[in-house]
Amino acid sequence: MKNLKSPGWIALLIVTILLIVISHFPAVAATTPRHYSELTFPPLPEIKLPDYKRYKLNNGMVVYLMEDHDLPLVSGTVLVRTGDRWEPSEKVGLAALSGIVMRSGGTTKHSGDELNQILEQRAASVETSIDTTAGNASFSALSEDLEMVLDLLAEVMQEPIFAQDKLELAKRQIAGQIARRNDSPDGIAGREFAKLIYGDKSPYARTIEYATIDNISRDDLVAFYQKYFQPQNMIMGIVGDFNSRKMRSLIQQKFGTWQPTAKPATVSVPAAAQAKEGGIFVVNQPQLTQSSIQIGHLGGQFNSPDYPELDVLNQVMNGFGGRLFNEVRSRQGLAYSVYGVWSPRHDYPGMFIAGGQTRSEATVPFIKAVRSEIEKIRQTPITPKELTSAKDKVMNSFVFNFQSPSQTLSRLMRYEYYGYPEDFLSRYRKEVEATTINDVQRVAQQYLQPDKLVTLVVGNTNTIAPPLTSISPNVTSLDITIPTPKST
């Protein structure tokens, strides 16, 4: 037998390996990489909702249950039919304070600090808040701690004491936010632009002031809570690692016997109308070297029959590769960021907002360029390539709203809360797919209204050259001075 370690055998082995490797080269060379535009993908699958159960307790509370056993976790949310749009104008901040102190102030059984300690030891949470259109109570817990945490949620929702010391702490925290509210140019722009569109007295634009929080007492929080936090005003959703039969028993035990303590509130959605139609407004900030700009007018709602087409229009205008990005930022170099969005709301009109940030000397060219693109998309049909790309972006992003059971459940609850039809999702998708070039131009002409565009600039008027008066002789300066708090 020949020595396998001899030089001859080693040489033969090397040659054999090389021949095997070389024999694969033609197959590799035959697979030429294709350009991305040549790639094809299968159509997106239909969105399939996870199994869930919906039922109503005898006291009127609606409950959604969706099991998900991937992880030993359970989370839940309660939507409450309330919101800061229903607080008195002289007590702006009442809803926010109620949402904060409802949790931080503790319950008849546990102080807020005791709740913190119990929950932190178990990596769990119970939180409450109130925004413009809804109240929110939520919890998260390990499956093994579910009953205990659900009991604490029921305590917080049914037995809050609104402790005076926690109310005073929350007031001081909000006062600190008021003192700092002019620190961010973008924050100024967003706040003041909403006032121009809705009006500074509108519940969709008014701001919390020192005077309004000074007007709020603990009795106000209790009355606000009693008026709105009633079971028939609530939708509860729970998702995670649980048994639905056992969960129904727990919910009945914790929430089924809850009865309202006051007459149910009868509320209607406050109307919204455009306050300023057209005009150029400026907030002078001499320390700035760039301008924050918002341009727009009153918008619409998600349940508009034209919302799917407007969403396609959004994608043509907005985002990376959109018209505003390509023209205003890339080609003309006029912006650090630029956007243009038809931004609807569920049950009151939202806004159409275009804008961005640019250096001071580019402010006027930026405004002209954005307005030009708005006019262009109204007058000239988009291209087939733009339509295809926009629809693909809408549909591809849409499926990411349903990545997890919790996302899906949240959407189902939100649609019921705002009174949307059960088939809203499927209708929206079908209408996006059916959108044509003519549809996009039709909604652009109908909904984008150049004569109603309000323009707001937050920047240094001394370095804006050419000046804003080169666009219009009438430029209104806004005073954003924070009213002085009462002396204590």
C-alpha positions in Angstrom: 0.0 0.0 0.0 1.3 3.4 -1.0 2.1 6.0 1.6 -0.8 8.5 1.7 1.6 11.1 3.1 4.0 10.9 0.1 4.4 14.0 -2.0 2.8 12.3 -5.0 -0.4 11.5 -3.2 -0.6 15.0 -1.8 -0.2 16.5 -5.2 -2.9 14.2 -6.7 -5.3 15.2 -3.8 -4.7 18.9 -4.5 -5.4 18.6 -8.2 -8.6 16.6 -7.5 -9.9 19.3 -5.2 -9.1 22.1 -7.8 -10.9 20.1 -10.5 -14.0 19.8 -8.3 -14.0 23.5 -7.5 -13.4 24.6 -11.1 -16.2 22.4 -12.3 -18.6 24.6 -10.4 -17.5 27.9 -12.0 -19.8 27.7 -15.1 -22.9 27.2 -12.9 -21.9 30.2 -10.8 -21.1 32.4 -13.8 -24.5 31.5 -15.3 -26.3 33.1 -12.4 -26.0 36.8 -13.3 -27.3 39.2 -10.8 -30.4 41.0 -12.0 -31.3 44.7 -11.7 -33.7 45.4 -8.8 -36.3 46.7 -11.4 -36.4 43.2 -12.9 -37.3 41.4 -9.6 -40.8 40.1 -9.3 -42.6 39.3 -6.1 -45.8 37.4 -5.4 -48.9 39.4 -4.4 -49.3 40.3 -0.8 -51.5 37.7 1.1 -54.8 38.7 2.4 -54.7 39.9 6.0 -56.1 37.2 8.3 -57.2 38.4 11.7 -56.3 36.1 14.6 -59.2 34.4 16.4 -60.8 36.7 18.9 -63.9 36.9 21.1 -66.0 40.0 21.6 -68.8 40.2 24.2 -70.5 42.7 26.4 -70.9 42.7 30.2 -74.3 43.4 31.7 -73.0 46.8 32.8 -72.3 47.8 29.2 -68.5 47.3 29.1 -67.4 45.8 25.7 -64.6 43.2 26.0 -62.3 41.8 23.3 -60.2 38.7 24.1 -57.3 37.4 21.8 -55.2 34.5 22.9 -51.5 34.5 22.0 -49.4 31.8 23.6 -46.0 32.6 22.0 -44.7 34.2 25.3 -45.9 34.0 28.9 -47.1 37.6 28.8 -50.5 39.3 29.0 -51.4 42.9 28.2 -54.6 44.9 28.1 -56.0 48.2 27.2 -59.2 50.0 28.1 -60.5 52.8 25.9 -62.7 55.3 27.7 -65.1 57.6 25.9 -63.7 60.9 27.2 -61.0 63.4 26.1 -59.6 66.8 26.8 -61.8 68.2 24.0 -64.7 68.0 26.6 -63.0 69.9 29.4 -64.1 73.5 30.2 -62.1 76.2 28.4 -61.1 77.8 31.7 -59.7 74.5 33.0 -57.6 73.3 30.1 -55.4 70.6 31.5 -58.2 69.0 33.6 -58.3 65.8 31.5 -54.5 65.4 31.4 -54.3 65.9 35.2 -57.2 63.4 35.8 -55.4 60.8 33.7 -52.1 61.3 35.6 -53.4 61.5 39.2 -55.8 58.6 38.7 -52.8 56.3 38.7 -50.2 58.3 40.7 -52.7 59.2 43.4 -53.3 55.6 44.4 -56.5 53.9 45.4 -58.6 53.2 48.5 -56.4 50.2 49.1 -52.9 51.2 47.9 -51.1 54.5 47.7 -49.5 55.4 44.3 -46.1 54.6 45.8 -47.2 51.2 47.0 -48.6 50.5 43.5 -45.2 51.3 42.1 -43.4 49.0 44.4 -45.7 46.1 43.9 -45.6 46.4 40.1 -41.9 46.9 39.9 -41.2 43.8 41.9 -43.1 41.8 39.3 -41.9 43.6 36.1 -45.6 44.6 35.6 -47.3 47.9 34.8 -50.6 49.7 35.2 -50.9 53.1 33.6 -53.7 55.6 32.8 -53.8 58.7 30.6 -56.3 61.0 28.7 -55.6 62.6 25.4 -57.7 64.7 23.0 -60.2 62.0 22.0 -60.0 59.1 24.5 -59.0 58.0 27.9 -56.7 55.0 28.2 -55.9 52.5 31.0 -53.5 49.7 30.4 -51.6 46.9 32.0 -48.9 44.3 31.3 -47.8 41.3 33.3 -46.3 37.9 33.3 -49.0 35.2 32.9 -48.4 34.0 36.4 -49.1 37.5 37.8 -52.2 38.2 35.7 -54.8 37.9 38.4 -53.0 40.2 40.8 -52.2 42.9 38.2 -55.7 42.8 36.8 -57.0 43.3 40.3 -54.7 46.4 40.6 -56.1 47.7 37.3 -59.6 47.3 38.6 -58.6 49.2 41.7 -57.1 52.1 39.8 -60.1 52.4 37.5 -62.8 52.0 40.1 -61.4 53.3 43.4 -59.0 56.2 42.7 -58.6 58.7 45.5 -56.9 61.5 43.5 -54.5 62.3 46.4 -54.0 66.0 46.8 -50.2 65.8 47.1 -50.0 63.9 43.8 -52.2 66.5 42.2 -49.9 69.3 43.3 -46.9 67.3 42.0 -48.5 66.8 38.6 -49.4 70.5 38.5 -45.7 71.5 39.1 -44.6 69.0 36.4 -47.0 70.5 33.9 -46.0 74.1 34.9 -42.4 73.0 34.1 -43.6 71.9 30.6 -45.3 75.2 30.0 -42.1 77.1 31.0 -40.1 75.0 28.4 -42.6 74.9 25.6 -40.8 77.5 23.5 -37.5 75.7 23.6 -38.1 73.7 20.4 -38.8 75.5 17.1 -40.6 72.4 15.8 -42.7 72.4 18.9 -43.6 76.0 18.4 -44.5 75.4 14.8 -46.8 72.5 15.5 -48.6 74.3 18.3 -49.1 77.6 16.6 -50.0 76.1 13.3 -52.8 74.1 14.9 -54.1 77.4 16.4 -54.1 79.1 12.9 -56.0 76.2 11.4 -58.5 75.4 14.1 -58.5 78.7 16.1 -56.8 79.3 19.5 -60.1 78.6 21.3 -60.8 75.3 19.6 -60.6 72.2 21.7 -58.2 70.8 19.0 -55.7 73.6 19.4 -56.0 75.3 22.8 -53.0 75.1 25.2 -52.6 74.6 28.9 -51.6 77.8 30.7 -50.5 78.5 34.3 -53.9 80.1 34.9 -55.9 77.1 33.7 -54.1 74.6 35.9 -54.4 77.0 38.8 -58.2 76.8 38.3 -58.2 73.0 38.7 -59.0 71.4 42.1 -59.2 67.9 43.3 -63.0 68.1 43.3 -62.7 68.9 39.5 -60.8 65.7 39.0 -63.3 63.6 40.9 -66.2 65.2 39.0 -64.5 64.6 35.6 -63.7 61.0 36.6 -67.3 60.3 37.7 -68.8 61.8 34.6 -66.8 59.7 32.1 -65.2 56.6 33.8 -68.3 54.4 33.7 -68.4 50.8 32.3 -70.8 51.6 29.5 -68.3 54.1 28.2 -65.5 51.5 27.9 -64.0 49.0 25.5 -61.5 46.5 27.1 -59.1 44.4 25.1 -56.8 41.8 26.4 -54.2 39.8 24.5 -51.6 37.2 25.5 -51.0 33.9 27.2 -54.4 33.1 28.9 -57.4 30.8 28.7 -60.4 32.7 27.4 -62.9 30.9 29.7 -60.9 31.7 32.8 -60.3 35.2 31.6 -64.0 35.8 31.2 -64.5 34.7 34.8 -61.8 37.0 36.0 -63.2 40.0 34.1 -66.7 39.3 35.5 -65.2 39.1 39.0 -63.1 42.4 38.7 -65.4 44.5 36.4 -68.8 42.8 36.0 -70.3 44.2 39.2 -69.0 47.8 38.5 -72.0 50.1 38.4 -72.0 53.8 37.4 -72.1 56.3 40.3 -73.5 59.2 38.2 -75.8 59.7 35.2 -73.9 58.7 32.0 -72.5 61.7 30.2 -74.1 62.7 26.9 -71.4 64.2 24.7 -71.1 65.2 21.0 -68.0 65.6 19.0 -67.0 69.3 18.9 -67.0 70.7 15.4 -63.9 71.9 13.6 -63.6 74.6 11.0 -60.7 76.5 9.5 -60.0 79.7 11.3 -57.5 81.4 9.0 -57.8 80.9 5.3 -54.6 81.8 3.7 -51.9 84.2 5.0 -48.3 84.2 6.1 -47.4 84.1 9.7 -44.1 84.3 11.5 -42.7 83.6 14.9 -39.4 85.5 15.2 -36.7 83.6 17.0 -33.4 85.7 16.6 -31.2 82.9 18.0 -32.0 80.5 15.1 -30.0 79.9 12.0 -32.7 77.9 10.3 -36.4 78.0 9.8 -39.1 75.5 10.7 -42.0 75.9 8.2 -45.5 74.5 8.0 -47.9 75.1 5.1 -51.4 73.7 5.0 -55.1 73.9 5.6 -58.0 71.9 7.2 -58.1 68.2 6.2 -60.6 65.4 6.6 -61.3 62.1 8.3 -60.3 58.4 7.8 -63.9 57.5 6.9 -63.9 59.8 3.9 -64.8 57.7 0.8 -61.7 59.2 -0.9 -59.3 58.3 1.9 -57.7 55.4 0.0 -57.0 57.6 -3.0 -55.7 60.4 -0.7 -53.3 57.9 0.9 -51.9 57.0 -2.5 -51.5 60.8 -3.2 -49.6 61.0 0.1 -47.1 58.4 -1.1 -46.6 60.3 -4.4 -45.8 63.5 -2.6 -44.1 62.3 0.6 -41.2 60.3 1.9 -38.0 59.1 0.4 -38.3 59.1 -3.4 -41.5 61.3 -3.2 -41.9 64.4 -5.3 -41.2 66.8 -2.5 -38.0 64.9 -1.5 -36.8 64.6 -5.1 -37.5 68.2 -6.1 -37.1 70.4 -3.0 -34.4 68.5 -1.1 -32.4 66.5 -3.7 -32.6 68.6 -6.9 -32.9 72.2 -5.5 -31.1 71.5 -2.2 -33.5 73.7 -0.2 -34.2 71.5 2.8 -32.8 69.4 5.5 -36.2 67.7 5.7 -39.4 68.1 3.7 -42.8 66.5 3.8 -46.4 66.9 2.6 -49.1 64.8 4.3 -52.9 64.5 4.2 -53.3 63.7 7.9 -56.9 62.7 8.7 -58.5 62.0 12.1 -61.1 59.4 13.1 -64.1 61.6 14.0 -63.1 65.2 13.3 -61.2 66.9 10.4 -57.4 66.6 10.5 -55.0 68.7 8.5 -53.1 68.8 5.3 -49.6 69.8 6.3 -46.5 70.3 4.2 -43.3 71.7 5.5 -39.8 71.0 6.8 -36.6 72.7 8.0 -34.3 74.8 5.9 -31.5 77.4 6.4 -32.7 80.9 6.9 -31.7 82.3 3.5 -33.5 79.4 1.8 -36.9 80.0 3.6 -38.7 81.9 0.8 -37.4 79.6 -2.0 -38.4 76.6 0.1 -42.0 78.0 0.5 -42.3 78.7 -3.2 -40.9 75.3 -4.1 -43.4 73.4 -1.9 -46.3 75.4 -3.1 -45.2 74.8 -6.7 -45.2 71.1 -6.1 -48.7 71.2 -4.6 -50.0 73.1 -7.6 -48.1 70.8 -10.0 -49.7 67.6 -8.6 -53.1 69.3 -8.9 -52.7 70.2 -12.6 -50.6 67.4 -14.1 -51.5 63.7 -13.9 -48.9 61.5 -12.2 -47.0 58.9 -14.2 -47.9 55.2 -14.3 -44.5 54.5 -12.5 -45.5 56.9 -9.7 -48.9 55.3 -9.3 -47.4 51.8 -9.1 -44.7 52.8 -6.7 -47.2 54.7 -4.5 -49.7 51.9 -4.3 -46.9 49.4 -3.5 -45.7 51.6 -0.7 -49.2 51.9 0.7 -49.9 48.2 0.6 -46.5 47.1 1.8 -46.7 49.4 4.8 -50.3 48.5 5.5 -49.5 44.9 6.4 -47.1 46.0 9.1 -50.0 47.3 11.0 -50.9 43.6 11.7 -47.5 42.2 12.7 -48.6 41.2 16.2 -51.9 40.2 17.8 -51.7 43.3 20.0 -51.5 45.6 17.0 -54.5 43.9 15.4 -56.6 44.0 18.6 -55.8 47.7 19.1 -57.0 48.5 15.6 -60.3 46.5 16.1 -61.0 48.3 19.4 -60.2 51.7 17.8 -62.6 51.1 14.9 -65.4 50.2 17.3 -64.6 53.2 19.5 -65.0 55.6 16.6 -67.9 53.7 15.0 -66.2 52.4 11.9 -67.7 49.5 9.9 -66.3 46.0 10.5 -65.2 45.7 6.8 -63.3 49.0 6.9 -60.0 47.2 6.5 -60.9 45.1 3.5 -62.7 48.0 1.8 -59.6 50.2 2.2 -57.2 47.7 0.7 -59.5 47.0 -2.3 -59.9 50.7 -3.0 -56.2 51.3 -2.8 -55.6 48.5 -5.3 -58.3 50.0 -7.6 -56.9 53.6 -7.5 -56.1 55.0 -10.9 -54.1 58.0 -12.2 -57.4 59.9 -12.7 -58.4 59.1 -9.1 -55.2 60.7 -7.8 -55.6 63.8 -9.8 -59.3 64.1 -8.9 -58.6 64.0 -5.2 -55.6 66.4 -5.6 -57.8 68.9 -7.3 -60.7 68.5 -4.9 -58.8 68.4 -1.6 -55.6 70.4 -2.0 -56.7 74.1 -1.9 -53.9 76.5 -2.7 -56.1 79.6 -1.9 -56.6 78.3 1.7 -53.0 77.4 2.4 -51.7 78.9 5.7 -48.0 79.4 5.9 -46.2 79.6 9.3 -42.4 80.2 9.7 -40.5 79.9 12.9 -37.2 81.5 12.3 -34.9 84.5 12.5 -36.6 87.3 10.4 -33.3 89.3 10.2 -31.6 86.5 8.3 -34.5 85.4 6.1 -33.5 86.9 2.8 -35.3 87.6 0.6 -37.9 88.5 3.3 -41.3 86.9 3.7 -42.8 90.1 2.3 -41.5 89.1 -1.1 -44.2 86.4 -1.1 -47.0 88.6 0.3 -47.0 92.2 1.7 -49.1 91.0 4.6 -47.0 89.0 7.1 -48.4 88.6 10.5 -46.1 88.3 13.5 -47.3 85.9 16.3 -46.6 86.6 20.0 -45.8 83.4 21.8 -44.9 85.0 25.1 -45.9 82.6 27.9 -48.3 84.3 30.3 -46.8 85.0 33.7 -48.0 82.7 36.5 -49.8 84.1 39.5 -47.5 85.1 42.3 -47.7 82.6 45.2 
